Amino acid sequence: MTANEVNRRITTIANDRRLSVIVFSLFFAWLLAFPFEGQILYTLTDAYHIEPHSMVFSAIAATFSGLFSGGFLANTIKRAKKMILGSAVFDILASAVFFSPPGALWLPALVLCSYSGGCAVAAWGFYFRGCTPKGERIKTAADGLAYSNILMILLNMAAIHLSPRMGLGLSILVLAAALLFAYWLPVDTETDFSETASAPQKNVSIAKPLAFLCLFVVVITINSGLMYQVQAPAFSQLSWLTSWYWAVPYIVALFIMRNLSRKVNRTYILYVAIAMIGFSFIFFLLLDRSALSYFVVNTLMLGACGVYDLFWWSILGEMLDYDRNAAKVLGIGLSANVLGVLLGGLIGHMLTVSGLPGEDATLLALGVVCVTLVILPPLHKHLSVLLSDHAYLTMLSDISPQEQTGLLRNISLMEKLTEREREIAALLLMGKTYRMIAGELFVSENTVRTHIKNIYSKLEVQSRAELTHLMLDIQTQNDNE
C-alpha cells in the first residue's frame, strides 16, 4: 500500500465521521427546536392561543415510539440510510403543515413527524458505529449534541424574536440540509462487518447492562421533564435571556467532558452532576425569579444534563459493538431518555395544574436524586464488566509506544507470535480497526485479517475482547509475582 493510498484511507475515515456528525446535528437540531418540546412549537401554539401540553406530550410519546421501534425497522446500514432520507422528506412535508392555521391536520402531522424523527435518530446508530472508531465515539457524541444544540438556539431565537413562522421556515431549511448531506452518507462502512474490529463480540450479552443503563436514564431524566414543566415556565418573562442561554451550560459541559484527559476519573464528576441537579431545585425554591436566579438554576441543571447525556451516549456508543443491529441498541437507549422526560413532564404538569407549591416539585426532584445515587453503583459494576476491555485499552493508550511494546514482550505467551503479529496485536489492543492497522503498517486489510486470525489461533481466543481479557489476566499474574 502506497503512502498516497494510506492518506486517502485516513481522509475517508475523517470525512465519513464528519459527514455523519453533520447529518445528525442538522436532523437533531430540527427535532429539538420543533416537535420535541421545541420553542417553535410553543411560539406557534401561543400565537394562536392554543393550549400546548396535549400536543407536546403527544409528540414526546411519538418520539419515544420512533426511537424504540426504529432500530427494529432499520436493521441494516442500507435500510438505515433509506430511513434517514425518507424521514427527512416526510418531516419537511409534515412541518410545512404548520404554516397553515390550526386545523385537523396539526396533531396528526406533529405526531407522525415526531415518530419519523425518532426512527431516523435510531437509524443513525449504524453511522455512529461505522464512521467512528471504537474509543473515539465519546467525541462524536459530544460534537453531535453540541452542534445540534447550537443550531437549536439559533432556531429558537428566530421563532421567539422574529416570528414563529420564521423559526419554522428556518427549521425546514435545516431539515433540507440534513437531507442533502444524508444523500452522501456511505453504505459500505460495514461491508466486512462480520470480520472487522467493530464486529459484535461473541458470547457476550448486553441485555442486563443495557437494562440497568435504561433504568438509570429514565430515573435521572425525570428531573429534565420536571425542569421543562416547572422551572422553565417560572422564568418565561425573561424570554430575551432564556432564548439563548438555556442550552449554553449544556454545550459548555459537553465540550469540557469531551476534552477531559483519559486519566481523569469521570465517576466523581457523575456524583458532582447529581448534586448539581439537587441544588438546582433547591435554589429554584429559595431564590426569586430574576435573571441572576435563572443563571444559577439553569447553569446547575443544564450543566448536569450535559455531563449525563454525554455519559450515556458514550456508553451506548461502545455498546454498539456488541449487537449486530446498532440502530436497535441506540434507539432503545435513547428511548429511555425520552421516557424519563415524558414521565417528568407529566408529573410536573400535574403539580402545576393542581396548584401545589414549589416545595412538592423540589422534594420530588431530591427523591429522584436519592434513587439515582442508589442505582449508580450497580450500574457502574455492570458496565465495568461489559466494557472492561475498553478501560484496559484506555490504560494502554496512556503509555508510550515503547512501553506498550515492552509490556507485550514481557508476557511469555506472546512469544508464540511473530514480530509482525506482536505489532498488530499491540495496535489491536489500542482499539485500532483493521483499516487503521493496514494504514499504519502499509499493508492490505486482507493481510491484517490473516495475521489476526493467526494471532487468535495461537492464543486460543476468538475476539478482541477475549484477547484483551487474556492480556489483562496475564499481566495481573505477572504483577502479583
Secondary structure, DSSP 8 states (H G I E B T S, - for coil): --HHHHHHHHHHHHHHHHHHHHHHHHHHHHHHHTTTT-HHHHHHHHHTT---HHHHHHHHHHHHHHHHHHHHH--SHHHHHHHHHHHHHHHHHHHHGGGS-S-TTHHHHHHHHHHHHHHHHHHTHHHHHHSS-TT-HHHHHHHHHHHHHHHHHHHHHIIIII-HHHHHHHHHHHHHHHHHHHTT--S-TTTTTTTSTTS--TT---HHHHHHHHHHHHHHHHHHHHIIIIIHHHTGGGHHHHHHHTTHHHHHHHHHHHT--TTS-HHHHHHHHHHHHHHHHHHHHHS-SSHHHHHHHHHHHHHHHHHHHHHHHHHHHHHGGGSS-HHHHHHHHHHHHHHHHHHHHHHHHHHHHTT--HHHHHHHHHHHHHHHHHHHHHHHHHHHHHTHHHHHHHHHHTS-HHHHHHHHHTSGGGGGS-HHHHHHHHHHHTT--HHHHHHHHT--HHHHHHHHHHHHHHHT--SHHHHHHHHHHHHHHHHH-
